[in-house]
Amino acid sequence: MYDAIIVGARVAGATTALLLAQRGHSVLLLDKDRFPSPVISTHVFFTDCLDVFEQIGILDEVLDVNAPRLTRMRFPYVEGDFPDVNGRNFALCIRRDVLDEIPLRACQRHLNIDVRTECRVHELEWHDDRVVGVRFSERGSSDDSLANARIVIGADSRHSTVAREVGADAYDEVPSLFAWYYGYFRGVPLDDPPSVFAARTSLPKVGAEYAASFVFPCDDDLTLVGFGVQRDCFDEFRKDYRANYFAGLETLPQVMERLGDTPLEGAIVGTGDLPNFLRVPAGPGWALVGDAGCHKDPHTIQGMGDAARSAVILAEELDAWWSGSKTEIEAARAYHQRRDDDLKPMYDFTTNRLQAHVDEDVWERFSELTWEDPDLAQVRVSAIAHAIDPASVYTPEAVQNIVAGAQASTRNQGVSGR
Ligand SMILES: Cc1cc2nc3c(=O)[nH]c(=O)nc-3n(C[C@H](O)[C@H](O)[C@H](O)COP(=O)(O)OP(=O)(O)OC[C@H]3O[C@@H](n4cnc5c(N)ncnc54)[C@H](O)[C@@H]3O)c2cc1C
């Protein structure tokens, strides 16, 4: 009998495990994968992740990885420096097989955590309407094992077994918006200052009016270079994805010049399976964290930070329940509310739900102002990195206020100038 069983041992799962273990709770951490191993995911993360890594005691190991510090964001819709948070003013890009191994090792070292990899959870154990455990099997074995806990936490990504078994309701759903492919090039020179870079283009060859490329310098002298197209062109793109990936990069001279004749190392991988949803994240004996509870297109680089911050909220609420300061229902409601308050502004921006709630001309003016006013650009970059509350700029009210404020100030300047 554990306090918590966590299904999935990457960013969301390992972070939650360490936060609970630090508070003296016992955890069984299960993952079907063998580690170290990659997942299909690019891997930029911001200072919000670094803060959580500090909290769980792995920051030094993460900073010791040989990855350049990326101090600027250069995106098609905003450009600015990453603000200083706790003495750190940079994003990092570390391949997932390297990064995910760090919290996992910390879990393996912790006496309160029992880590079992290559163990797939296929069913939940119920008592009346309450989840009380999991059934899992080790790779290569047909034997079924049962483990029990006060709570089962699904940190098992967008196709979560835990979410499916409990029937967690999804809401604010938006179908996949893009398909993204990426590969690694060795020895690409850094830009100055080193940046998280993306550029917009099109790829008529596959019918894509909207396409984009991104260049993220990462660990081991590698640079992650991605290319993606609007989702309805995915089938056409993937028929010959390698040729289309290079054809896409060729449309962007600034990317091709930077790559020069550096070699592609390894395969090009990608996916168009990128649904956008929030799920009710807690119920009797269960909770969801990370992509299992909220998945969104990665183009705004929110996934790992969201997973880490949600893990912090979940651990705090479980601790409140287990220390007796809240009931289970109060803790579950608080987790749901706090998680949504934290995730929703950037979720809505990522999925164009925010843009749909603002008049088109207001959104257009907001976009123009971002290029005219470096302070606004800075605020937007800070919000994307969660250095400030994204609700201060990524809600319909905030956008309207910013545009109205700019109009009023122009009018006032006109009056005082007369
Ligand atoms: C193309 C792409 C690019 C991305 N780029 C970025 C980026 O640059 N920056 C960023 O922050 N985010 C990015 N993301 C999002 C990011 O990958 C996720 O948000 C993040 O990995 C979520 O972490 P997680 O721990 O919830 O899930 P995952 O990292 O997916 O881990 C889930 C774990 O659960 C395990 N699991 C699943 N089912 C079971 C089961 N039944 N039993 C046992 N174990 C199970 C899996 O083996 C896996 O190890 C990208 C995603 C994609 C697809």
The ligand as a Gaussian input file, in Angstrom:
#p B3LYP/6-31G(d) Opt

LIG

0 1
 C        6.472000      17.344000     -31.694000
 C        6.434000      17.816000     -30.274000
 C        7.239000      18.856000     -29.876000
 C        7.212000      19.302000     -28.557000
 N        8.043000      20.305000     -28.190000
 C        8.061000      20.758000     -26.914000
 C        8.989000      21.749000     -26.491000
 O        9.851000      22.212000     -27.226000
 N        8.915000      22.154000     -25.196000
 C        7.979000      21.674000     -24.319000
 O        7.936000      22.121000     -23.161000
 N        7.121000      20.708000     -24.686000
 C        7.146000      20.226000     -25.953000
 N        6.284000      19.236000     -26.325000
 C        5.324000      18.743000     -25.334000
 C        6.005000      17.817000     -24.324000
 O        6.575000      16.724000     -24.987000
 C        4.971000      17.307000     -23.311000
 O        4.136000      18.338000     -22.875000
 C        5.649000      16.679000     -22.094000
 O        6.452000      15.609000     -22.490000
 C        4.597000      16.189000     -21.119000
 O        5.198000      15.389000     -20.135000
 P        4.417000      14.173000     -19.474000
 O        5.305000      13.714000     -18.371000
 O        3.023000      14.588000     -19.172000
 O        4.280000      13.091000     -20.631000
 P        5.403000      12.272000     -21.404000
 O        6.690000      12.985000     -21.409000
 O        4.788000      11.931000     -22.724000
 O        5.581000      10.943000     -20.545000
 C        4.551000      10.029000     -20.377000
 C        5.131000       8.723000     -19.882000
 O        4.042000       7.855000     -19.554000
 C        4.402000       6.533000     -19.894000
 N        3.180000       5.740000     -20.044000
 C        2.153000       5.970000     -20.897000
 N        1.197000       5.018000     -20.748000
 C        1.644000       4.174000     -19.788000
 C        1.104000       2.994000     -19.181000
 N       -0.102000       2.513000     -19.539000
 N        1.834000       2.361000     -18.237000
 C        3.050000       2.841000     -17.869000
 N        3.602000       3.958000     -18.394000
 C        2.904000       4.617000     -19.339000
 C        5.172000       6.686000     -21.198000
 O        6.011000       5.568000     -21.439000
 C        5.964000       7.978000     -20.943000
 O        7.252000       7.713000     -20.456000
 C        6.317000      18.729000     -27.630000
 C        5.503000      17.668000     -28.024000
 C        5.556000      17.205000     -29.317000
 C        4.697000      16.050000     -29.712000

